[in-house]
Amino acid sequence: MLASRLSSKLPQIARVSSSLTRQALARNYSAMKMAVPSISEHPTSLYAFTEEELMFKDTVARFAREVVQPRVQAMDDAEKMDTEVINAMFENGLMGLETEGEYGGAEASFTAAILAVEELAKVDPSISALCDIHNTLTNTMIRKWGTPEQKEKYLTRLATDTVGSFCISESGAGSDAFALQSRAEDKGDHYVLNGGKMWISNSGEADIFVIFANVDPSKGYKGITAFIVEKEWGVQIAKKEKKLGIRSSSTCVLNFDDVKIPKENVLGKVGDGYKYAIDSLNEGRIGISAQMIGCAQGAFDIAVAYSHERKQFGKPLSSYQAMQHQFAQVAVEIEAARLMTYNACRLKEEGKPFVAEAAMAKFKAAKVAEQATSYAVEWMGGMGFLRETGVEKFYRDSKIGSIYEGTNNMQLETIAKILLPKYK
Ligand SMILES: Cc1cc2nc3c(=O)[nH]c(=O)nc-3n(C[C@H](O)[C@H](O)[C@H](O)COP(=O)(O)OP(=O)(O)OC[C@H]3O[C@@H](n4cnc5c(N)ncnc54)[C@H](O)[C@@H]3O)c2cc1C
């Protein structure tokens, strides 16, 4: 009841707050810009969010508590996302976060989008994955490289009622993504796509797919091209995977068997797909960092609250110094990962180099999520091991952070590549 009332109000809250504050902020920003060129040049806290970002964060936190929370356990048990939650995500502007208003989007800043991903993950990392991948990968690709016609046709649907997927990985192409074998053959006025994809998030619900395929394998990775493909053209869901964590987020194997793609559905330039993939994943992984800090925080909040309630040896668990020090240590780690994530976020927004910082943030956040959620289970003892407390779910959900959008080793590879030349 409360949830449905809230969800009917949230779009107005989000829209009104975003348009009103946007005007005020635009005025303030232009005044500020003259005095303070950028956040990083002016020593200010990484928590110095704009009024709009703060409002967005609070609105999403409330949405997560009121709309998502009551359904989390059932969705995890069923390994399926509740369509009411997906619909509410659309109604509340969470599926077109950075998308321009003319296409039905919320026109949020990148930081606001990242905060939304974090807030959702505090309650459910699966819903957070849906939001993150749909926004930071699928929408971003079309926003950046789509033609005006593609934006009109697809961004509008992606912001209002249609889930999107980002499809690059294949059975033989994971960390080595550009080894992909899916082939798109030029047939004059259209391409014919054959091949398949593995581990594709959101694909169980999606109707719009950004698919990477090679148009000319003789050119190697320079033949890789991105396409916008509609499910009804022949994208087959071959298998839905059963997983350790983020179980309600669908992860499927896709097959393409002579899928006809009109030429106007090439996304960006033919042969530039590899550049778009690198670019999108570089910024997308800041979203995964946010998902992981949310996951860590969600488990931490439940376990530490429990420590005040639970008594052993006649006193609350929270009164024992050994416990307090562990809480403090994990809080330090979460804070470090969060600051690294917000830093990468701001650098990206300011148009400064951010790739190493994003890789560092994701690497750190994935490690912290595993550590914090593992401790949270332990801090709750037997109760932490039971499904009903929700903490074991965060523990399972944390593991994906070190795998998708680049494994931990791949993050280290990126960091080292940027770091080492500085010492030559
Ligand atoms: C739940 C889930 C959702 C996903 N969602 C999507 C999606 O929406 N879209 C999409 O395109 N993909 C998606 N993926 C795929 C994901 O990005 C890949 O699984 C990931 O990139 C790792 O590839 P891989 O599984 O083939 O592992 P591999 O590349 O086989 O790696 C296995 C291990 O070897 C290590 N390794 C590999 N190469 C090296 C090297 N050169 N040096 C050192 N270590 C190395 C890795 O770090 C890892 O520890 C998803 C995966 C999962 C599990």
The ligand as an SDF file (V2000), in Angstrom:
LIG
                    3D

 53 58  0  0  0  0  0  0  0  0999 V2000
   26.6350  -12.9750  -13.4940 C   0  0  0  0  0  0  0  0  0  0  0  0
   27.3890  -12.5290  -14.6890 C   0  0  0  0  0  0  0  0  0  0  0  0
   26.8870  -11.5080  -15.4720 C   0  0  0  0  0  0  0  0  0  0  0  0
   27.5680  -11.1020  -16.6140 C   0  0  0  0  0  0  0  0  0  0  0  0
   27.0250  -10.1270  -17.4090 N   0  0  0  0  0  0  0  0  0  0  0  0
   27.5870   -9.8720  -18.6230 C   0  0  0  0  0  0  0  0  0  0  0  0
   26.9290   -9.0020  -19.5490 C   0  0  0  0  0  0  0  0  0  0  0  0
   25.8670   -8.4340  -19.2630 O   0  0  0  0  0  0  0  0  0  0  0  0
   27.4970   -8.8040  -20.7490 N   0  0  0  0  0  0  0  0  0  0  0  0
   28.6680   -9.4060  -21.1200 C   0  0  0  0  0  0  0  0  0  0  0  0
   29.1150   -9.1840  -22.2430 O   0  0  0  0  0  0  0  0  0  0  0  0
   29.3210  -10.2400  -20.2550 N   0  0  0  0  0  0  0  0  0  0  0  0
   28.8120  -10.4840  -19.0270 C   0  0  0  0  0  0  0  0  0  0  0  0
   29.4330  -11.3430  -18.1530 N   0  0  0  0  0  0  0  0  0  0  0  0
   30.6920  -11.9640  -18.5490 C   0  0  0  0  0  0  0  0  0  0  0  0
   31.8840  -11.4780  -17.7400 C   0  0  0  0  0  0  0  0  0  0  0  0
   32.2210  -10.1710  -18.1380 O   0  0  0  0  0  0  0  0  0  0  0  0
   33.0310  -12.4760  -17.9070 C   0  0  0  0  0  0  0  0  0  0  0  0
   32.6400  -13.6460  -17.2010 O   0  0  0  0  0  0  0  0  0  0  0  0
   34.3310  -11.9290  -17.3780 C   0  0  0  0  0  0  0  0  0  0  0  0
   34.8320  -10.9310  -18.2310 O   0  0  0  0  0  0  0  0  0  0  0  0
   35.4020  -13.0100  -17.2160 C   0  0  0  0  0  0  0  0  0  0  0  0
   35.5290  -13.7810  -18.3570 O   0  0  0  0  0  0  0  0  0  0  0  0
   35.5340  -15.3980  -18.2320 P   0  0  0  0  0  0  0  0  0  0  0  0
   34.3450  -15.7640  -17.4250 O   0  0  0  0  0  0  0  0  0  0  0  0
   35.6750  -15.9600  -19.5760 O   0  0  0  0  0  0  0  0  0  0  0  0
   36.8180  -15.7000  -17.3740 O   0  0  0  0  0  0  0  0  0  0  0  0
   38.2920  -15.9770  -17.9540 P   0  0  0  0  0  0  0  0  0  0  0  0
   38.6650  -14.8750  -18.8700 O   0  0  0  0  0  0  0  0  0  0  0  0
   38.3690  -17.3770  -18.4530 O   0  0  0  0  0  0  0  0  0  0  0  0
   39.1660  -15.8400  -16.6250 O   0  0  0  0  0  0  0  0  0  0  0  0
   39.2890  -16.8800  -15.6650 C   0  0  0  0  0  0  0  0  0  0  0  0
   40.3790  -16.4700  -14.6780 C   0  0  0  0  0  0  0  0  0  0  0  0
   41.6110  -16.2970  -15.3710 O   0  0  0  0  0  0  0  0  0  0  0  0
   42.1450  -15.0050  -15.1380 C   0  0  0  0  0  0  0  0  0  0  0  0
   42.8250  -14.5180  -16.3590 N   0  0  0  0  0  0  0  0  0  0  0  0
   42.3640  -14.5600  -17.6300 C   0  0  0  0  0  0  0  0  0  0  0  0
   43.2800  -14.0230  -18.4610 N   0  0  0  0  0  0  0  0  0  0  0  0
   44.3150  -13.6190  -17.7010 C   0  0  0  0  0  0  0  0  0  0  0  0
   45.5510  -12.9700  -17.9640 C   0  0  0  0  0  0  0  0  0  0  0  0
   45.9140  -12.5980  -19.2040 N   0  0  0  0  0  0  0  0  0  0  0  0
   46.3680  -12.6890  -16.9220 N   0  0  0  0  0  0  0  0  0  0  0  0
   46.0200  -13.0330  -15.6630 C   0  0  0  0  0  0  0  0  0  0  0  0
   44.8650  -13.6440  -15.3470 N   0  0  0  0  0  0  0  0  0  0  0  0
   44.0180  -13.9410  -16.3530 C   0  0  0  0  0  0  0  0  0  0  0  0
   40.9350  -14.1360  -14.7730 C   0  0  0  0  0  0  0  0  0  0  0  0
   41.3330  -13.0180  -14.0040 O   0  0  0  0  0  0  0  0  0  0  0  0
   40.0850  -15.1240  -14.0020 C   0  0  0  0  0  0  0  0  0  0  0  0
   40.4940  -15.1640  -12.6670 O   0  0  0  0  0  0  0  0  0  0  0  0
   28.8000  -11.7210  -16.9690 C   0  0  0  0  0  0  0  0  0  0  0  0
   29.3170  -12.7450  -16.1630 C   0  0  0  0  0  0  0  0  0  0  0  0
   28.6210  -13.1530  -15.0490 C   0  0  0  0  0  0  0  0  0  0  0  0
   29.1830  -14.2890  -14.2250 C   0  0  0  0  0  0  0  0  0  0  0  0
  1  2  1  0
  2  3  1  0
  2 52  2  0
  3  4  2  0
  4  5  1  0
  4 50  1  0
  5  6  2  0
  6  7  1  0
  6 13  1  0
  7  8  2  0
  7  9  1  0
  9 10  1  0
 10 11  2  0
 10 12  1  0
 12 13  2  0
 13 14  1  0
 14 15  1  0
 14 50  1  0
 15 16  1  0
 16 17  1  0
 16 18  1  0
 18 19  1  0
 18 20  1  0
 20 21  1  0
 20 22  1  0
 22 23  1  0
 23 24  1  0
 24 25  2  0
 24 26  1  0
 24 27  1  0
 27 28  1  0
 28 29  2  0
 28 30  1  0
 28 31  1  0
 31 32  1  0
 32 33  1  0
 33 34  1  0
 33 48  1  0
 34 35  1  0
 35 36  1  0
 35 46  1  0
 36 37  1  0
 36 45  1  0
 37 38  2  0
 38 39  1  0
 39 40  1  0
 39 45  2  0
 40 41  1  0
 40 42  2  0
 42 43  1  0
 43 44  2  0
 44 45  1  0
 46 47  1  0
 46 48  1  0
 48 49  1  0
 50 51  2  0
 51 52  1  0
 52 53  1  0
M  END
$$$$
